[in-house]
Amino acid sequence: MPWDLNSDRPIYAQLIEQIELKICSGDYALGSKLPSVRDLAQVAAVNPNTMQKALAKLEEDGLVSTHRTSGRFVTEDAQMVNETKNKLAHSQINEFLEKMKSLGLEKDEIITRIATILKEDK
């Protein structure tokens, strides 16, 4: 099943985010071997060069490392993964808040609506 990619942002940036999500959620566990570039590209339905660019950025950031002849692996640094999780959560919350503000909701209204929904979910 292809990954959820949109045309509103560069594909490689979305691939980075998708892989970060998979690492943060545990789909790709700490220290685990990642599928090959070609396999990831096929699953994501993107060009292997685009996937390579995304993986190179993740490697530059330290979330992924390459071991010659063995492939790419997720970092074993739990703190780094937690920082990535916090970064992604912050980004999602800001995006949500911007959408709520565009609906004309004030901060207090947003908080009240979130509290109501959280109480309903119990």
C-alpha positions in Angstrom: 0.0 0.0 0.0 1.5 3.4 -1.0 2.4 5.9 1.6 0.2 9.0 2.2 2.0 11.6 0.1 0.5 14.9 -1.2 1.5 17.3 -3.9 1.6 20.3 -1.5 5.2 19.8 -0.4 8.3 18.2 -1.8 8.0 14.4 -1.9 11.4 13.8 -0.2 10.3 16.0 2.7 7.2 13.9 3.1 9.2 10.7 2.9 11.4 11.9 5.7 8.4 12.7 7.8 6.8 9.3 7.0 9.9 7.4 8.0 10.3 9.5 11.2 6.7 8.6 12.0 7.4 4.9 11.5 10.5 5.1 13.7 8.6 7.1 16.5 5.6 4.7 16.4 7.9 1.7 16.6 7.1 0.3 13.2 10.9 0.6 12.7 12.3 -0.3 16.1 15.4 1.2 17.6 18.5 -0.5 16.1 16.4 -2.4 13.5 17.5 -2.8 9.9 15.5 -0.7 7.3 14.3 -2.2 4.1 16.5 -1.4 1.0 16.1 1.8 -0.8 14.5 0.0 -3.7 12.0 -1.8 -1.4 11.1 1.4 0.4 10.7 3.3 -2.9 8.5 0.5 -4.3 6.2 0.5 -1.2 6.0 4.3 -1.1 5.5 4.4 -4.9 8.3 6.9 -5.5 11.5 7.0 -7.5 14.4 5.3 -5.7 16.5 8.5 -6.1 13.9 10.4 -4.2 13.9 7.8 -1.4 17.7 7.9 -1.4 17.6 11.6 -0.9 15.2 11.3 2.1 17.3 8.5 3.7 20.5 10.6 3.2 18.9 13.5 5.1 17.8 11.1 7.9 21.3 9.8 8.1 22.7 13.3 8.2 20.3 14.0 11.1 21.6 10.9 12.9 18.2 9.1 13.0 19.5 6.4 10.6 23.0 5.1 10.0 24.6 3.1 7.2 26.7 0.0 7.9 28.7 -0.9 4.9 27.6 -4.2 3.4 24.8 -4.5 6.0 22.4 -1.7 5.0 20.7 1.1 6.9 19.7 0.9 10.5 17.5 3.0 12.8 19.5 4.7 15.6 19.6 3.1 19.0 19.4 6.5 20.7 16.0 6.6 22.4 16.5 10.2 23.3 17.0 11.2 19.7 13.8 9.3 18.7 11.9 11.0 21.6 13.2 14.5 20.4 12.0 13.6 16.9 8.6 12.5 18.3 8.3 15.9 20.1 9.3 17.8 17.0 6.6 15.9 15.0 4.0 16.4 17.7 4.7 20.1 17.9 4.4 20.5 14.1 1.1 18.6 14.1 -0.3 20.7 17.0 0.7 23.9 15.3 -1.0 22.8 12.0 -4.1 21.9 13.9 -4.2 25.2 15.8 -3.8 27.1 12.5 -6.8 25.3 11.0 -8.9 26.0 14.1 -7.9 29.7 14.0 -8.9 29.7 10.3 -12.3 28.5 11.4 -12.5 31.6 13.6 -12.1 29.8 16.9 -10.3 31.5 19.8 -7.8 29.7 22.1 -10.4 29.2 24.8 -12.9 27.8 22.4 -10.3 25.4 21.0 -9.4 24.2 24.5 -13.0 23.7 25.5 -13.8 21.7 22.3 -10.7 19.5 22.9 -11.6 18.9 26.5 -15.2 18.0 25.5 -13.9 15.5 22.9 -11.4 14.0 25.3 -14.2 13.5 27.9 -16.4 11.8 25.2 -13.6 9.4 24.3 -13.3 7.9 27.8 
